[in-house]
Amino acid sequence: MKKIFPIIALLLLLSCDGGSFNNNNPYLPNYPVELQINMSLPQYSNLQYPSNHVVDYSQGVRGIVIFNTGSGFNAFDLACPNQALSSCSTMSIDGINAICDCDSAEYSLFSGQSPGKQYRMKQYRVQINGSTLLIYN
């Protein structure tokens, strides 16, 4: 029994994914993202308050929304996750939700999910370093 416990513990450690996101989505390509947001700058200062967001259209499939959850930050792609890329597949932000213009589905900026939809919003990692956010995949 003493020899089995370390083996099981080792297998559990090796099976952890280290916090990776499952972004497998047949509708959305995987573009590399590396974006730095300095919340000390005026255009990003509202990120210092819970339930506020900023949008950056320079990276991602259709741009990235960065959202302050109150306990951290989420970053999601603005491409509709359950639609093929088209002229209507860029989401708009309404409060704490992102709305897909193609089918009017609402996705929570807290979770990236929409009730009854197969795919959640494409999420990016967020690293906090003082007043700077690093968004990457």
PyMOL commands that place a pseudoatom at each C-alpha (Angstrom):
pseudoatom trace, name=CA, resn=MET, resi=1, chain=A, elem=C, hetatm=0, pos=[0.000, 0.000, 0.000]
pseudoatom trace, name=CA, resn=LYS, resi=2, chain=A, elem=C, hetatm=0, pos=[2.864, 2.390, 0.783]
pseudoatom trace, name=CA, resn=LYS, resi=3, chain=A, elem=C, hetatm=0, pos=[4.248, 1.953, -2.744]
pseudoatom trace, name=CA, resn=ILE, resi=4, chain=A, elem=C, hetatm=0, pos=[0.896, 2.444, -4.476]
pseudoatom trace, name=CA, resn=PHE, resi=5, chain=A, elem=C, hetatm=0, pos=[0.142, 5.855, -2.919]
pseudoatom trace, name=CA, resn=PRO, resi=6, chain=A, elem=C, hetatm=0, pos=[3.188, 7.633, -4.445]
pseudoatom trace, name=CA, resn=ILE, resi=7, chain=A, elem=C, hetatm=0, pos=[2.400, 6.127, -7.853]
pseudoatom trace, name=CA, resn=ILE, resi=8, chain=A, elem=C, hetatm=0, pos=[-1.212, 7.311, -7.693]
pseudoatom trace, name=CA, resn=ALA, resi=9, chain=A, elem=C, hetatm=0, pos=[-0.112, 10.770, -6.530]
pseudoatom trace, name=CA, resn=LEU, resi=10, chain=A, elem=C, hetatm=0, pos=[2.369, 10.997, -9.400]
pseudoatom trace, name=CA, resn=LEU, resi=11, chain=A, elem=C, hetatm=0, pos=[-0.278, 9.974, -11.937]
pseudoatom trace, name=CA, resn=LEU, resi=12, chain=A, elem=C, hetatm=0, pos=[-2.676, 12.618, -10.607]
pseudoatom trace, name=CA, resn=LEU, resi=13, chain=A, elem=C, hetatm=0, pos=[-0.006, 15.321, -10.879]
pseudoatom trace, name=CA, resn=LEU, resi=14, chain=A, elem=C, hetatm=0, pos=[0.850, 14.327, -14.424]
pseudoatom trace, name=CA, resn=SER, resi=15, chain=A, elem=C, hetatm=0, pos=[-2.792, 14.333, -15.470]
pseudoatom trace, name=CA, resn=CYS, resi=16, chain=A, elem=C, hetatm=0, pos=[-3.363, 17.974, -14.456]
pseudoatom trace, name=CA, resn=ASP, resi=17, chain=A, elem=C, hetatm=0, pos=[-3.449, 20.358, -17.392]
pseudoatom trace, name=CA, resn=GLY, resi=18, chain=A, elem=C, hetatm=0, pos=[-1.955, 23.383, -15.653]
pseudoatom trace, name=CA, resn=GLY, resi=19, chain=A, elem=C, hetatm=0, pos=[-4.999, 25.612, -16.164]
pseudoatom trace, name=CA, resn=SER, resi=20, chain=A, elem=C, hetatm=0, pos=[-5.277, 25.345, -19.929]
pseudoatom trace, name=CA, resn=PHE, resi=21, chain=A, elem=C, hetatm=0, pos=[-8.509, 26.234, -21.677]
pseudoatom trace, name=CA, resn=ASN, resi=22, chain=A, elem=C, hetatm=0, pos=[-10.365, 23.930, -24.008]
pseudoatom trace, name=CA, resn=ASN, resi=23, chain=A, elem=C, hetatm=0, pos=[-10.798, 26.236, -26.986]
pseudoatom trace, name=CA, resn=ASN, resi=24, chain=A, elem=C, hetatm=0, pos=[-11.457, 23.569, -29.597]
pseudoatom trace, name=CA, resn=ASN, resi=25, chain=A, elem=C, hetatm=0, pos=[-14.055, 25.143, -31.850]
pseudoatom trace, name=CA, resn=PRO, resi=26, chain=A, elem=C, hetatm=0, pos=[-14.522, 24.260, -35.532]
pseudoatom trace, name=CA, resn=TYR, resi=27, chain=A, elem=C, hetatm=0, pos=[-15.831, 27.757, -36.308]
pseudoatom trace, name=CA, resn=LEU, resi=28, chain=A, elem=C, hetatm=0, pos=[-12.888, 29.751, -34.939]
pseudoatom trace, name=CA, resn=PRO, resi=29, chain=A, elem=C, hetatm=0, pos=[-9.233, 29.662, -36.032]
pseudoatom trace, name=CA, resn=ASN, resi=30, chain=A, elem=C, hetatm=0, pos=[-6.466, 29.742, -33.414]
pseudoatom trace, name=CA, resn=TYR, resi=31, chain=A, elem=C, hetatm=0, pos=[-4.563, 32.969, -33.920]
pseudoatom trace, name=CA, resn=PRO, resi=32, chain=A, elem=C, hetatm=0, pos=[-1.644, 33.732, -31.587]
pseudoatom trace, name=CA, resn=VAL, resi=33, chain=A, elem=C, hetatm=0, pos=[-2.513, 36.434, -29.042]
pseudoatom trace, name=CA, resn=GLU, resi=34, chain=A, elem=C, hetatm=0, pos=[-0.174, 38.463, -26.855]
pseudoatom trace, name=CA, resn=LEU, resi=35, chain=A, elem=C, hetatm=0, pos=[-1.695, 41.711, -25.651]
pseudoatom trace, name=CA, resn=GLN, resi=36, chain=A, elem=C, hetatm=0, pos=[-0.543, 43.998, -22.834]
pseudoatom trace, name=CA, resn=ILE, resi=37, chain=A, elem=C, hetatm=0, pos=[-3.057, 46.273, -21.137]
pseudoatom trace, name=CA, resn=ASN, resi=38, chain=A, elem=C, hetatm=0, pos=[-1.777, 49.017, -18.818]
pseudoatom trace, name=CA, resn=MET, resi=39, chain=A, elem=C, hetatm=0, pos=[-4.731, 49.898, -16.584]
pseudoatom trace, name=CA, resn=SER, resi=40, chain=A, elem=C, hetatm=0, pos=[-2.960, 53.115, -15.540]
pseudoatom trace, name=CA, resn=LEU, resi=41, chain=A, elem=C, hetatm=0, pos=[-3.628, 54.544, -19.011]
pseudoatom trace, name=CA, resn=PRO, resi=42, chain=A, elem=C, hetatm=0, pos=[-6.891, 56.516, -19.366]
pseudoatom trace, name=CA, resn=GLN, resi=43, chain=A, elem=C, hetatm=0, pos=[-8.364, 54.277, -22.110]
pseudoatom trace, name=CA, resn=TYR, resi=44, chain=A, elem=C, hetatm=0, pos=[-8.110, 51.225, -19.796]
pseudoatom trace, name=CA, resn=SER, resi=45, chain=A, elem=C, hetatm=0, pos=[-8.776, 52.838, -16.385]
pseudoatom trace, name=CA, resn=ASN, resi=46, chain=A, elem=C, hetatm=0, pos=[-12.371, 51.566, -16.113]
pseudoatom trace, name=CA, resn=LEU, resi=47, chain=A, elem=C, hetatm=0, pos=[-10.968, 48.019, -15.892]
pseudoatom trace, name=CA, resn=GLN, resi=48, chain=A, elem=C, hetatm=0, pos=[-10.034, 48.852, -12.308]
pseudoatom trace, name=CA, resn=TYR, resi=49, chain=A, elem=C, hetatm=0, pos=[-13.727, 48.506, -11.346]
pseudoatom trace, name=CA, resn=PRO, resi=50, chain=A, elem=C, hetatm=0, pos=[-15.804, 45.293, -11.226]
pseudoatom trace, name=CA, resn=SER, resi=51, chain=A, elem=C, hetatm=0, pos=[-18.204, 44.522, -14.104]
pseudoatom trace, name=CA, resn=ASN, resi=52, chain=A, elem=C, hetatm=0, pos=[-16.448, 46.941, -16.472]
pseudoatom trace, name=CA, resn=HIS, resi=53, chain=A, elem=C, hetatm=0, pos=[-14.819, 45.984, -19.740]
pseudoatom trace, name=CA, resn=VAL, resi=54, chain=A, elem=C, hetatm=0, pos=[-12.640, 47.232, -22.570]
pseudoatom trace, name=CA, resn=VAL, resi=55, chain=A, elem=C, hetatm=0, pos=[-12.449, 45.974, -26.121]
pseudoatom trace, name=CA, resn=ASP, resi=56, chain=A, elem=C, hetatm=0, pos=[-9.296, 45.675, -28.209]
pseudoatom trace, name=CA, resn=TYR, resi=57, chain=A, elem=C, hetatm=0, pos=[-9.789, 44.923, -31.899]
pseudoatom trace, name=CA, resn=SER, resi=58, chain=A, elem=C, hetatm=0, pos=[-6.078, 44.509, -32.704]
pseudoatom trace, name=CA, resn=GLN, resi=59, chain=A, elem=C, hetatm=0, pos=[-5.847, 40.767, -31.926]
pseudoatom trace, name=CA, resn=GLY, resi=60, chain=A, elem=C, hetatm=0, pos=[-7.886, 37.589, -31.831]
pseudoatom trace, name=CA, resn=VAL, resi=61, chain=A, elem=C, hetatm=0, pos=[-10.380, 36.490, -34.464]
pseudoatom trace, name=CA, resn=ARG, resi=62, chain=A, elem=C, hetatm=0, pos=[-12.761, 39.475, -34.147]
pseudoatom trace, name=CA, resn=GLY, resi=63, chain=A, elem=C, hetatm=0, pos=[-11.173, 41.393, -31.267]
pseudoatom trace, name=CA, resn=ILE, resi=64, chain=A, elem=C, hetatm=0, pos=[-10.913, 40.717, -27.540]
pseudoatom trace, name=CA, resn=VAL, resi=65, chain=A, elem=C, hetatm=0, pos=[-13.082, 41.869, -24.654]
pseudoatom trace, name=CA, resn=ILE, resi=66, chain=A, elem=C, hetatm=0, pos=[-11.326, 42.124, -21.272]
pseudoatom trace, name=CA, resn=PHE, resi=67, chain=A, elem=C, hetatm=0, pos=[-13.761, 42.008, -18.334]
pseudoatom trace, name=CA, resn=ASN, resi=68, chain=A, elem=C, hetatm=0, pos=[-13.244, 42.679, -14.614]
pseudoatom trace, name=CA, resn=THR, resi=69, chain=A, elem=C, hetatm=0, pos=[-15.196, 39.979, -12.731]
pseudoatom trace, name=CA, resn=GLY, resi=70, chain=A, elem=C, hetatm=0, pos=[-14.559, 41.538, -9.328]
pseudoatom trace, name=CA, resn=SER, resi=71, chain=A, elem=C, hetatm=0, pos=[-12.283, 38.645, -8.367]
pseudoatom trace, name=CA, resn=GLY, resi=72, chain=A, elem=C, hetatm=0, pos=[-10.061, 38.704, -11.457]
pseudoatom trace, name=CA, resn=PHE, resi=73, chain=A, elem=C, hetatm=0, pos=[-10.206, 39.266, -15.192]
pseudoatom trace, name=CA, resn=ASN, resi=74, chain=A, elem=C, hetatm=0, pos=[-11.607, 37.313, -18.124]
pseudoatom trace, name=CA, resn=ALA, resi=75, chain=A, elem=C, hetatm=0, pos=[-10.592, 37.798, -21.737]
pseudoatom trace, name=CA, resn=PHE, resi=76, chain=A, elem=C, hetatm=0, pos=[-12.749, 36.436, -24.547]
pseudoatom trace, name=CA, resn=ASP, resi=77, chain=A, elem=C, hetatm=0, pos=[-12.724, 36.643, -28.325]
pseudoatom trace, name=CA, resn=LEU, resi=78, chain=A, elem=C, hetatm=0, pos=[-15.572, 38.646, -29.833]
pseudoatom trace, name=CA, resn=ALA, resi=79, chain=A, elem=C, hetatm=0, pos=[-16.242, 36.085, -32.579]
pseudoatom trace, name=CA, resn=CYS, resi=80, chain=A, elem=C, hetatm=0, pos=[-19.568, 34.265, -32.164]
pseudoatom trace, name=CA, resn=PRO, resi=81, chain=A, elem=C, hetatm=0, pos=[-18.516, 30.804, -31.006]
pseudoatom trace, name=CA, resn=ASN, resi=82, chain=A, elem=C, hetatm=0, pos=[-21.481, 28.958, -32.551]
pseudoatom trace, name=CA, resn=GLN, resi=83, chain=A, elem=C, hetatm=0, pos=[-21.466, 30.626, -35.986]
pseudoatom trace, name=CA, resn=ALA, resi=84, chain=A, elem=C, hetatm=0, pos=[-19.242, 30.350, -39.029]
pseudoatom trace, name=CA, resn=LEU, resi=85, chain=A, elem=C, hetatm=0, pos=[-17.288, 33.557, -39.628]
pseudoatom trace, name=CA, resn=SER, resi=86, chain=A, elem=C, hetatm=0, pos=[-19.462, 35.992, -41.548]
pseudoatom trace, name=CA, resn=SER, resi=87, chain=A, elem=C, hetatm=0, pos=[-20.453, 39.651, -41.585]
pseudoatom trace, name=CA, resn=CYS, resi=88, chain=A, elem=C, hetatm=0, pos=[-22.709, 39.172, -38.528]
pseudoatom trace, name=CA, resn=SER, resi=89, chain=A, elem=C, hetatm=0, pos=[-20.395, 37.014, -36.406]
pseudoatom trace, name=CA, resn=THR, resi=90, chain=A, elem=C, hetatm=0, pos=[-18.820, 39.794, -34.331]
pseudoatom trace, name=CA, resn=MET, resi=91, chain=A, elem=C, hetatm=0, pos=[-20.414, 40.086, -30.908]
pseudoatom trace, name=CA, resn=SER, resi=92, chain=A, elem=C, hetatm=0, pos=[-21.412, 43.341, -29.256]
pseudoatom trace, name=CA, resn=ILE, resi=93, chain=A, elem=C, hetatm=0, pos=[-21.221, 44.026, -25.527]
pseudoatom trace, name=CA, resn=ASP, resi=94, chain=A, elem=C, hetatm=0, pos=[-24.334, 44.836, -23.487]
pseudoatom trace, name=CA, resn=GLY, resi=95, chain=A, elem=C, hetatm=0, pos=[-23.523, 45.225, -19.793]
pseudoatom trace, name=CA, resn=ILE, resi=96, chain=A, elem=C, hetatm=0, pos=[-22.207, 41.887, -18.523]
pseudoatom trace, name=CA, resn=ASN, resi=97, chain=A, elem=C, hetatm=0, pos=[-23.131, 39.978, -21.685]
pseudoatom trace, name=CA, resn=ALA, resi=98, chain=A, elem=C, hetatm=0, pos=[-21.805, 39.586, -25.195]
pseudoatom trace, name=CA, resn=ILE, resi=99, chain=A, elem=C, hetatm=0, pos=[-24.500, 39.273, -27.853]
pseudoatom trace, name=CA, resn=CYS, resi=100, chain=A, elem=C, hetatm=0, pos=[-24.035, 37.459, -31.151]
pseudoatom trace, name=CA, resn=ASP, resi=101, chain=A, elem=C, hetatm=0, pos=[-25.576, 39.517, -33.938]
pseudoatom trace, name=CA, resn=CYS, resi=102, chain=A, elem=C, hetatm=0, pos=[-26.257, 36.390, -36.061]
pseudoatom trace, name=CA, resn=ASP, resi=103, chain=A, elem=C, hetatm=0, pos=[-28.609, 34.576, -33.672]
pseudoatom trace, name=CA, resn=SER, resi=104, chain=A, elem=C, hetatm=0, pos=[-29.056, 37.052, -30.744]
pseudoatom trace, name=CA, resn=ALA, resi=105, chain=A, elem=C, hetatm=0, pos=[-27.519, 34.526, -28.318]
pseudoatom trace, name=CA, resn=GLU, resi=106, chain=A, elem=C, hetatm=0, pos=[-26.282, 36.129, -25.084]
pseudoatom trace, name=CA, resn=TYR, resi=107, chain=A, elem=C, hetatm=0, pos=[-23.015, 34.953, -23.526]
pseudoatom trace, name=CA, resn=SER, resi=108, chain=A, elem=C, hetatm=0, pos=[-22.019, 35.799, -19.956]
pseudoatom trace, name=CA, resn=LEU, resi=109, chain=A, elem=C, hetatm=0, pos=[-18.730, 37.672, -19.598]
pseudoatom trace, name=CA, resn=PHE, resi=110, chain=A, elem=C, hetatm=0, pos=[-18.306, 35.908, -16.237]
pseudoatom trace, name=CA, resn=SER, resi=111, chain=A, elem=C, hetatm=0, pos=[-18.307, 32.400, -17.743]
pseudoatom trace, name=CA, resn=GLY, resi=112, chain=A, elem=C, hetatm=0, pos=[-18.319, 32.758, -21.533]
pseudoatom trace, name=CA, resn=GLN, resi=113, chain=A, elem=C, hetatm=0, pos=[-21.339, 30.462, -21.742]
pseudoatom trace, name=CA, resn=SER, resi=114, chain=A, elem=C, hetatm=0, pos=[-24.778, 30.808, -23.268]
pseudoatom trace, name=CA, resn=PRO, resi=115, chain=A, elem=C, hetatm=0, pos=[-27.660, 28.535, -22.223]
pseudoatom trace, name=CA, resn=GLY, resi=116, chain=A, elem=C, hetatm=0, pos=[-28.329, 25.843, -24.790]
pseudoatom trace, name=CA, resn=LYS, resi=117, chain=A, elem=C, hetatm=0, pos=[-25.286, 26.599, -26.971]
pseudoatom trace, name=CA, resn=GLN, resi=118, chain=A, elem=C, hetatm=0, pos=[-22.670, 23.974, -27.792]
pseudoatom trace, name=CA, resn=TYR, resi=119, chain=A, elem=C, hetatm=0, pos=[-19.571, 26.170, -27.655]
pseudoatom trace, name=CA, resn=ARG, resi=120, chain=A, elem=C, hetatm=0, pos=[-18.605, 28.795, -25.105]
pseudoatom trace, name=CA, resn=MET, resi=121, chain=A, elem=C, hetatm=0, pos=[-16.736, 31.989, -26.004]
pseudoatom trace, name=CA, resn=LYS, resi=122, chain=A, elem=C, hetatm=0, pos=[-13.090, 31.504, -26.958]
pseudoatom trace, name=CA, resn=GLN, resi=123, chain=A, elem=C, hetatm=0, pos=[-11.178, 32.387, -23.796]
pseudoatom trace, name=CA, resn=TYR, resi=124, chain=A, elem=C, hetatm=0, pos=[-7.652, 33.708, -23.395]
pseudoatom trace, name=CA, resn=ARG, resi=125, chain=A, elem=C, hetatm=0, pos=[-5.367, 33.533, -20.378]
pseudoatom trace, name=CA, resn=VAL, resi=126, chain=A, elem=C, hetatm=0, pos=[-4.919, 36.660, -18.256]
pseudoatom trace, name=CA, resn=GLN, resi=127, chain=A, elem=C, hetatm=0, pos=[-1.816, 37.273, -16.140]
pseudoatom trace, name=CA, resn=ILE, resi=128, chain=A, elem=C, hetatm=0, pos=[-1.846, 40.191, -13.689]
pseudoatom trace, name=CA, resn=ASN, resi=129, chain=A, elem=C, hetatm=0, pos=[1.355, 42.073, -12.885]
pseudoatom trace, name=CA, resn=GLY, resi=130, chain=A, elem=C, hetatm=0, pos=[0.571, 45.159, -10.819]
pseudoatom trace, name=CA, resn=SER, resi=131, chain=A, elem=C, hetatm=0, pos=[-1.542, 47.423, -13.016]
pseudoatom trace, name=CA, resn=THR, resi=132, chain=A, elem=C, hetatm=0, pos=[-0.608, 45.544, -16.211]
pseudoatom trace, name=CA, resn=LEU, resi=133, chain=A, elem=C, hetatm=0, pos=[-2.588, 42.675, -17.721]
pseudoatom trace, name=CA, resn=LEU, resi=134, chain=A, elem=C, hetatm=0, pos=[-1.027, 40.217, -20.150]
pseudoatom trace, name=CA, resn=ILE, resi=135, chain=A, elem=C, hetatm=0, pos=[-3.605, 38.468, -22.344]
pseudoatom trace, name=CA, resn=TYR, resi=136, chain=A, elem=C, hetatm=0, pos=[-2.319, 35.463, -24.272]
pseudoatom trace, name=CA, resn=ASN, resi=137, chain=A, elem=C, hetatm=0, pos=[-3.115, 31.965, -25.483]
for i in range(1, 137): cmd.bond("trace and resi %d" % i, "trace and resi %d" % (i + 1))
show_as sticks, trace
zoom trace
